[in-house]
Amino acid sequence: MGEGITTHIDRVPADAGLAARQHDAYVAAVADAGWAVREVAAADDLPDCAFVEDTVVMLGDLAVVTRPGAGERRAEVAATEEVVRSLGLDVARIGEPGTLDGGDVLQVGATVYVGRSGRTNADGIRQLRRHAARTGRTVVPVKLHGVLHLKSAVTALPDGTFVASDPSLFDTAPFPTMRVVPEEAGSHVVLMGGGAILMAASAPRTAAMFDDLGFDVTAVDIGEFEKREGCVTCLSVLVGDGGA
């Protein structure tokens, strides 16, 4: 945790023991929402490996194993591929010279929004577009401005409404709707099924706003991961409608 990559925020010390406890609570929250949990093998020599979202993109039953934009993170991919293969999923890959981080991929229905970021390049987007076409999905690129990943800036609620705290961080033109929330961490939600969402405890005003709108909100403390530019979406990959 202490050596994790930090790009757009100031580096501050992270407590690995506390991070482990927060991760356990996160996993428990996912399981409590009815998802079966498969954990990728731990890798203590890879400080960013908890951010498993960046290593694979799920397009229905097709698992696209990524090629992370940070070279030091590419060793994380093998363990994720082992798990998705054990689930019997079809597997495709992003190959050189393409780079793609899963944190840059936001799916709403059959539309796949992909951030053109410091971690995801044009060739990675082109390759993902070809893979997505096999599953009837359309890729829409989104230019980012001073933010690590697309889902660091914007995600979507179960009704398809997009949420962001600072729309200046990305090109809003591709998005049909936008709900502005009062906290940065309120921009990040994981859809757990039905009207249920998982979000960070660091956005209590946004959580109250979503609750008032009739969504079922579960908040988890991921403060140590936020110190490394992680958010609530980064720590899991949802597969199908009943396994994470």
C-alpha positions as YAML, in Angstrom:
chain: A
units: angstrom
residues:
- id: 1
  name: MET
  ca: [0.00, 0.00, 0.00]
- id: 2
  name: GLY
  ca: [2.81, 2.38, 0.84]
- id: 3
  name: GLU
  ca: [4.33, 1.90, -2.62]
- id: 4
  name: GLY
  ca: [1.08, 2.09, -4.61]
- id: 5
  name: ILE
  ca: [1.02, 4.39, -7.62]
- id: 6
  name: THR
  ca: [-0.28, 7.89, -6.87]
- id: 7
  name: THR
  ca: [-0.71, 10.21, -9.87]
- id: 8
  name: HIS
  ca: [-3.20, 13.05, -9.37]
- id: 9
  name: ILE
  ca: [-3.26, 13.50, -5.58]
- id: 10
  name: ASP
  ca: [-0.61, 14.08, -2.93]
- id: 11
  name: ARG
  ca: [0.97, 10.93, -1.49]
- id: 12
  name: VAL
  ca: [0.17, 10.35, 2.18]
- id: 13
  name: PRO
  ca: [0.97, 7.29, 4.33]
- id: 14
  name: ALA
  ca: [-1.42, 4.35, 4.05]
- id: 15
  name: ASP
  ca: [-2.07, 1.79, 6.78]
- id: 16
  name: ALA
  ca: [-1.91, -1.69, 5.24]
- id: 17
  name: GLY
  ca: [-3.49, -3.35, 8.27]
- id: 18
  name: LEU
  ca: [-6.45, -0.99, 8.21]
- id: 19
  name: ALA
  ca: [-6.71, -1.42, 4.44]
- id: 20
  name: ALA
  ca: [-6.97, -5.20, 4.90]
- id: 21
  name: ARG
  ca: [-9.82, -4.77, 7.40]
- id: 22
  name: GLN
  ca: [-11.58, -2.34, 5.08]
- id: 23
  name: HIS
  ca: [-11.19, -4.81, 2.23]
- id: 24
  name: ASP
  ca: [-12.71, -7.60, 4.33]
- id: 25
  name: ALA
  ca: [-15.71, -5.37, 5.09]
- id: 26
  name: TYR
  ca: [-16.07, -4.52, 1.39]
- id: 27
  name: VAL
  ca: [-16.07, -8.21, 0.45]
- id: 28
  name: ALA
  ca: [-18.65, -8.90, 3.15]
- id: 29
  name: ALA
  ca: [-20.90, -6.14, 1.77]
- id: 30
  name: VAL
  ca: [-20.71, -7.64, -1.73]
- id: 31
  name: ALA
  ca: [-21.55, -11.09, -0.35]
- id: 32
  name: ASP
  ca: [-24.42, -9.69, 1.73]
- id: 33
  name: ALA
  ca: [-25.90, -8.28, -1.49]
- id: 34
  name: GLY
  ca: [-26.22, -11.85, -2.76]
- id: 35
  name: TRP
  ca: [-23.10, -12.18, -4.89]
- id: 36
  name: ALA
  ca: [-20.85, -15.25, -4.80]
- id: 37
  name: VAL
  ca: [-17.29, -14.07, -4.25]
- id: 38
  name: ARG
  ca: [-14.18, -15.36, -6.03]
- id: 39
  name: GLU
  ca: [-10.96, -13.78, -4.80]
- id: 40
  name: VAL
  ca: [-7.95, -13.31, -7.05]
- id: 41
  name: ALA
  ca: [-4.77, -14.64, -5.45]
- id: 42
  name: ALA
  ca: [-3.01, -12.10, -3.24]
- id: 43
  name: ALA
  ca: [0.29, -10.66, -4.49]
- id: 44
  name: ASP
  ca: [2.17, -8.84, -1.75]
- id: 45
  name: ASP
  ca: [4.85, -7.73, -4.24]
- id: 46
  name: LEU
  ca: [2.26, -5.88, -6.35]
- id: 47
  name: PRO
  ca: [1.07, -2.88, -4.31]
- id: 48
  name: ASP
  ca: [-1.87, -1.98, -6.56]
- id: 49
  name: CYS
  ca: [-3.26, -5.51, -6.95]
- id: 50
  name: ALA
  ca: [-6.32, -4.84, -4.77]
- id: 51
  name: PHE
  ca: [-7.62, -2.66, -7.63]
- id: 52
  name: VAL
  ca: [-8.68, -5.77, -9.55]
- id: 53
  name: GLU
  ca: [-11.15, -3.85, -11.72]
- id: 54
  name: ASP
  ca: [-8.30, -2.61, -13.90]
- id: 55
  name: THR
  ca: [-7.26, -6.11, -15.01]
- id: 56
  name: VAL
  ca: [-10.42, -7.35, -16.76]
- id: 57
  name: VAL
  ca: [-13.51, -5.95, -18.48]
- id: 58
  name: MET
  ca: [-16.66, -8.08, -18.57]
- id: 59
  name: LEU
  ca: [-18.74, -7.89, -21.75]
- id: 60
  name: GLY
  ca: [-21.48, -10.35, -20.91]
- id: 61
  name: ASP
  ca: [-19.81, -13.78, -20.90]
- id: 62
  name: LEU
  ca: [-16.70, -12.41, -22.60]
- id: 63
  name: ALA
  ca: [-13.84, -11.48, -20.28]
- id: 64
  name: VAL
  ca: [-11.44, -9.01, -21.89]
- id: 65
  name: VAL
  ca: [-8.14, -9.29, -20.05]
- id: 66
  name: THR
  ca: [-6.54, -5.87, -20.13]
- id: 67
  name: ARG
  ca: [-3.03, -4.53, -20.65]
- id: 68
  name: PRO
  ca: [-2.74, -1.91, -17.88]
- id: 69
  name: GLY
  ca: [-1.31, 1.45, -18.84]
- id: 70
  name: ALA
  ca: [1.17, 1.39, -15.93]
- id: 71
  name: GLY
  ca: [3.82, -1.18, -16.86]
- id: 72
  name: GLU
  ca: [4.45, -2.14, -13.25]
- id: 73
  name: ARG
  ca: [0.84, -3.33, -12.98]
- id: 74
  name: ARG
  ca: [0.87, -5.79, -15.88]
- id: 75
  name: ALA
  ca: [2.00, -8.65, -13.66]
- id: 76
  name: GLU
  ca: [-1.40, -8.45, -11.93]
- id: 77
  name: VAL
  ca: [-3.24, -9.71, -15.00]
- id: 78
  name: ALA
  ca: [-2.24, -13.41, -14.87]
- id: 79
  name: ALA
  ca: [-3.97, -14.11, -11.55]
- id: 80
  name: THR
  ca: [-7.18, -12.46, -12.74]
- id: 81
  name: GLU
  ca: [-7.14, -14.45, -15.98]
- id: 82
  name: GLU
  ca: [-6.79, -17.66, -13.97]
- id: 83
  name: VAL
  ca: [-9.98, -16.84, -12.05]
- id: 84
  name: VAL
  ca: [-12.09, -15.88, -15.07]
- id: 85
  name: ARG
  ca: [-11.00, -19.03, -16.89]
- id: 86
  name: SER
  ca: [-12.02, -21.09, -13.85]
- id: 87
  name: LEU
  ca: [-15.53, -19.62, -14.25]
- id: 88
  name: GLY
  ca: [-15.72, -21.00, -17.80]
- id: 89
  name: LEU
  ca: [-15.84, -17.58, -19.43]
- id: 90
  name: ASP
  ca: [-14.66, -16.80, -22.94]
- id: 91
  name: VAL
  ca: [-11.43, -14.79, -22.79]
- id: 92
  name: ALA
  ca: [-10.05, -12.12, -25.12]
- id: 93
  name: ARG
  ca: [-7.06, -9.83, -24.60]
- id: 94
  name: ILE
  ca: [-5.85, -6.31, -25.18]
- id: 95
  name: GLY
  ca: [-2.50, -6.68, -26.93]
- id: 96
  name: GLU
  ca: [0.53, -4.47, -27.50]
- id: 97
  name: PRO
  ca: [0.66, -1.56, -28.29]
- id: 98
  name: GLY
  ca: [-2.78, -1.09, -26.79]
- id: 99
  name: THR
  ca: [-3.26, -0.21, -23.14]
- id: 100
  name: LEU
  ca: [-6.53, -0.36, -21.26]
- id: 101
  name: ASP
  ca: [-7.44, -0.06, -17.58]
- id: 102
  name: GLY
  ca: [-10.80, -1.45, -16.51]
- id: 103
  name: GLY
  ca: [-11.34, 1.67, -14.42]
- id: 104
  name: ASP
  ca: [-11.77, 3.56, -17.71]
- id: 105
  name: VAL
  ca: [-14.73, 1.40, -18.78]
- id: 106
  name: LEU
  ca: [-18.29, 2.33, -17.77]
- id: 107
  name: GLN
  ca: [-21.12, 0.20, -19.17]
- id: 108
  name: VAL
  ca: [-24.73, 1.32, -19.31]
- id: 109
  name: GLY
  ca: [-26.95, -1.09, -21.23]
- id: 110
  name: ALA
  ca: [-25.34, -1.84, -24.57]
- id: 111
  name: THR
  ca: [-23.15, 1.28, -24.47]
- id: 112
  name: VAL
  ca: [-19.56, 1.02, -23.30]
- id: 113
  name: TYR
  ca: [-18.07, 4.40, -22.37]
- id: 114
  name: VAL
  ca: [-14.26, 4.28, -22.39]
- id: 115
  name: GLY
  ca: [-12.02, 6.98, -20.95]
- id: 116
  name: ARG
  ca: [-9.12, 8.14, -23.11]
- id: 117
  name: SER
  ca: [-6.83, 8.61, -20.14]
- id: 118
  name: GLY
  ca: [-3.20, 8.44, -19.16]
- id: 119
  name: ARG
  ca: [-3.70, 4.68, -18.71]
- id: 120
  name: THR
  ca: [-5.90, 3.82, -21.73]
- id: 121
  name: ASN
  ca: [-4.64, 4.68, -25.20]
- id: 122
  name: ALA
  ca: [-6.31, 4.92, -28.60]
- id: 123
  name: ASP
  ca: [-5.24, 1.44, -29.68]
- id: 124
  name: GLY
  ca: [-6.66, -0.05, -26.49]
- id: 125
  name: ILE
  ca: [-9.99, 1.62, -27.28]
- id: 126
  name: ARG
  ca: [-9.89, 0.29, -30.86]
- id: 127
  name: GLN
  ca: [-9.25, -3.25, -29.65]
- id: 128
  name: LEU
  ca: [-12.02, -3.05, -27.05]
- id: 129
  name: ARG
  ca: [-14.39, -1.77, -29.76]
- id: 130
  name: ARG
  ca: [-13.76, -4.92, -31.80]
- id: 131
  name: HIS
  ca: [-14.34, -7.17, -28.78]
- id: 132
  name: ALA
  ca: [-17.48, -5.25, -27.79]
- id: 133
  name: ALA
  ca: [-18.95, -5.57, -31.30]
- id: 134
  name: ARG
  ca: [-18.91, -9.36, -30.88]
- id: 135
  name: THR
  ca: [-21.36, -8.95, -27.98]
- id: 136
  name: GLY
  ca: [-23.63, -6.35, -29.60]
- id: 137
  name: ARG
  ca: [-22.18, -3.45, -27.62]
- id: 138
  name: THR
  ca: [-21.06, -0.02, -28.84]
- id: 139
  name: VAL
  ca: [-17.92, 1.70, -27.56]
- id: 140
  name: VAL
  ca: [-18.06, 5.47, -26.99]
- id: 141
  name: PRO
  ca: [-14.71, 7.14, -26.16]
- id: 142
  name: VAL
  ca: [-14.60, 9.92, -23.56]
- id: 143
  name: LYS
  ca: [-11.71, 12.37, -23.23]
- id: 144
  name: LEU
  ca: [-10.54, 12.95, -19.64]
- id: 145
  name: HIS
  ca: [-8.95, 16.02, -18.06]
- id: 146
  name: GLY
  ca: [-6.69, 15.61, -15.01]
- id: 147
  name: VAL
  ca: [-8.29, 12.51, -13.55]
- id: 148
  name: LEU
  ca: [-6.93, 8.96, -13.32]
- id: 149
  name: HIS
  ca: [-9.82, 6.95, -14.78]
- id: 150
  name: LEU
  ca: [-13.26, 7.57, -16.26]
- id: 151
  name: LYS
  ca: [-14.93, 5.96, -13.26]
- id: 152
  name: SER
  ca: [-12.89, 8.21, -10.98]
- id: 153
  name: ALA
  ca: [-15.11, 10.99, -12.34]
- id: 154
  name: VAL
  ca: [-18.45, 9.50, -13.39]
- id: 155
  name: THR
  ca: [-20.55, 6.36, -12.90]
- id: 156
  name: ALA
  ca: [-24.25, 5.59, -13.37]
- id: 157
  name: LEU
  ca: [-27.17, 4.80, -11.08]
- id: 158
  name: PRO
  ca: [-29.44, 1.77, -11.63]
- id: 159
  name: ASP
  ca: [-31.86, 3.93, -13.65]
- id: 160
  name: GLY
  ca: [-29.07, 4.84, -16.09]
- id: 161
  name: THR
  ca: [-28.66, 8.39, -14.76]
- id: 162
  name: PHE
  ca: [-25.01, 9.46, -14.74]
- id: 163
  name: VAL
  ca: [-23.54, 10.96, -11.57]
- id: 164
  name: ALA
  ca: [-20.48, 13.19, -11.19]
- id: 165
  name: SER
  ca: [-19.23, 15.79, -8.75]
- id: 166
  name: ASP
  ca: [-17.05, 17.72, -11.22]
- id: 167
  name: PRO
  ca: [-18.13, 17.43, -14.86]
- id: 168
  name: SER
  ca: [-15.12, 19.55, -15.91]
- id: 169
  name: LEU
  ca: [-12.95, 16.43, -15.47]
- id: 170
  name: PHE
  ca: [-14.33, 14.77, -18.61]
- id: 171
  name: ASP
  ca: [-16.04, 15.51, -21.90]
- id: 172
  name: THR
  ca: [-19.74, 15.45, -21.04]
- id: 173
  name: ALA
  ca: [-20.91, 15.51, -24.69]
- id: 174
  name: PRO
  ca: [-21.38, 11.72, -25.00]
- id: 175
  name: PHE
  ca: [-23.63, 11.52, -21.92]
- id: 176
  name: PRO
  ca: [-27.41, 12.00, -22.29]
- id: 177
  name: THR
  ca: [-28.03, 12.84, -18.62]
- id: 178
  name: MET
  ca: [-25.95, 14.10, -15.69]
- id: 179
  name: ARG
  ca: [-26.79, 14.42, -12.01]
- id: 180
  name: VAL
  ca: [-24.25, 16.53, -10.07]
- id: 181
  name: VAL
  ca: [-23.52, 15.22, -6.57]
- id: 182
  name: PRO
  ca: [-21.97, 17.16, -3.66]
- id: 183
  name: GLU
  ca: [-18.95, 14.95, -2.91]
- id: 184
  name: GLU
  ca: [-16.20, 13.49, -5.08]
- id: 185
  name: ALA
  ca: [-16.71, 9.97, -3.70]
- id: 186
  name: GLY
  ca: [-20.40, 10.30, -4.51]
- id: 187
  name: SER
  ca: [-19.43, 9.98, -8.18]
- id: 188
  name: HIS
  ca: [-18.59, 6.31, -7.60]
- id: 189
  name: VAL
  ca: [-21.27, 3.65, -7.27]
- id: 190
  name: VAL
  ca: [-21.33, -0.10, -7.84]
- id: 191
  name: LEU
  ca: [-24.65, -1.52, -9.01]
- id: 192
  name: MET
  ca: [-25.48, -4.54, -6.87]
- id: 193
  name: GLY
  ca: [-28.74, -5.50, -8.57]
- id: 194
  name: GLY
  ca: [-32.23, -4.02, -8.59]
- id: 195
  name: GLY
  ca: [-32.10, -0.61, -6.93]
- id: 196
  name: ALA
  ca: [-29.16, -1.49, -4.67]
- id: 197
  name: ILE
  ca: [-25.88, 0.43, -4.84]
- id: 198
  name: LEU
  ca: [-22.58, 0.19, -3.00]
- id: 199
  name: MET
  ca: [-20.67, 3.41, -2.35]
- id: 200
  name: ALA
  ca: [-17.98, 4.91, -0.14]
- id: 201
  name: ALA
  ca: [-18.71, 6.09, 3.39]
- id: 202
  name: SER
  ca: [-16.77, 9.28, 2.59]
- id: 203
  name: ALA
  ca: [-19.80, 10.64, 0.70]
- id: 204
  name: PRO
  ca: [-22.56, 10.77, 3.34]
- id: 205
  name: ARG
  ca: [-24.45, 13.69, 1.77]
- id: 206
  name: THR
  ca: [-24.58, 11.92, -1.58]
- id: 207
  name: ALA
  ca: [-25.63, 8.69, 0.13]
- id: 208
  name: ALA
  ca: [-28.51, 10.56, 1.77]
- id: 209
  name: MET
  ca: [-29.44, 12.05, -1.61]
- id: 210
  name: PHE
  ca: [-29.55, 8.61, -3.25]
- id: 211
  name: ASP
  ca: [-31.50, 7.16, -0.34]
- id: 212
  name: ASP
  ca: [-34.05, 9.97, -0.69]
- id: 213
  name: LEU
  ca: [-34.40, 9.06, -4.36]
- id: 214
  name: GLY
  ca: [-35.40, 5.52, -3.38]
- id: 215
  name: PHE
  ca: [-32.18, 3.62, -3.99]
- id: 216
  name: ASP
  ca: [-30.96, 1.01, -1.49]
- id: 217
  name: VAL
  ca: [-27.59, 2.35, -0.35]
- id: 218
  name: THR
  ca: [-24.81, 0.41, 1.36]
- id: 219
  name: ALA
  ca: [-21.81, 2.52, 2.40]
- id: 220
  name: VAL
  ca: [-18.37, 1.06, 3.11]
- id: 221
  name: ASP
  ca: [-15.23, 2.70, 4.46]
- id: 222
  name: ILE
  ca: [-12.43, 2.46, 1.88]
- id: 223
  name: GLY
  ca: [-10.40, 5.40, 3.17]
- id: 224
  name: GLU
  ca: [-6.99, 3.73, 2.87]
- id: 225
  name: PHE
  ca: [-7.65, 2.85, -0.78]
- id: 226
  name: GLU
  ca: [-8.82, 6.40, -1.48]
- id: 227
  name: LYS
  ca: [-5.32, 7.53, -0.45]
- id: 228
  name: ARG
  ca: [-4.07, 5.67, -3.56]
- id: 229
  name: GLU
  ca: [-6.72, 7.10, -5.90]
- id: 230
  name: GLY
  ca: [-8.90, 4.05, -5.46]
- id: 231
  name: CYS
  ca: [-12.67, 4.21, -5.31]
- id: 232
  name: VAL
  ca: [-15.47, 1.80, -4.53]
- id: 233
  name: THR
  ca: [-15.62, 0.48, -8.11]
- id: 234
  name: CYS
  ca: [-11.92, -0.46, -8.16]
- id: 235
  name: LEU
  ca: [-12.05, -3.37, -5.72]
- id: 236
  name: SER
  ca: [-14.32, -5.78, -7.60]
- id: 237
  name: VAL
  ca: [-15.50, -6.95, -11.02]
- id: 238
  name: LEU
  ca: [-19.11, -8.10, -11.28]
- id: 239
  name: VAL
  ca: [-19.64, -11.15, -13.49]
- id: 240
  name: GLY
  ca: [-23.12, -11.90, -14.87]
- id: 241
  name: ASP
  ca: [-26.01, -11.50, -12.45]
- id: 242
  name: GLY
  ca: [-24.80, -13.56, -9.51]
- id: 243
  name: GLY
  ca: [-21.04, -13.67, -9.06]
- id: 244
  name: ALA
  ca: [-18.27, -11.21, -8.23]
...
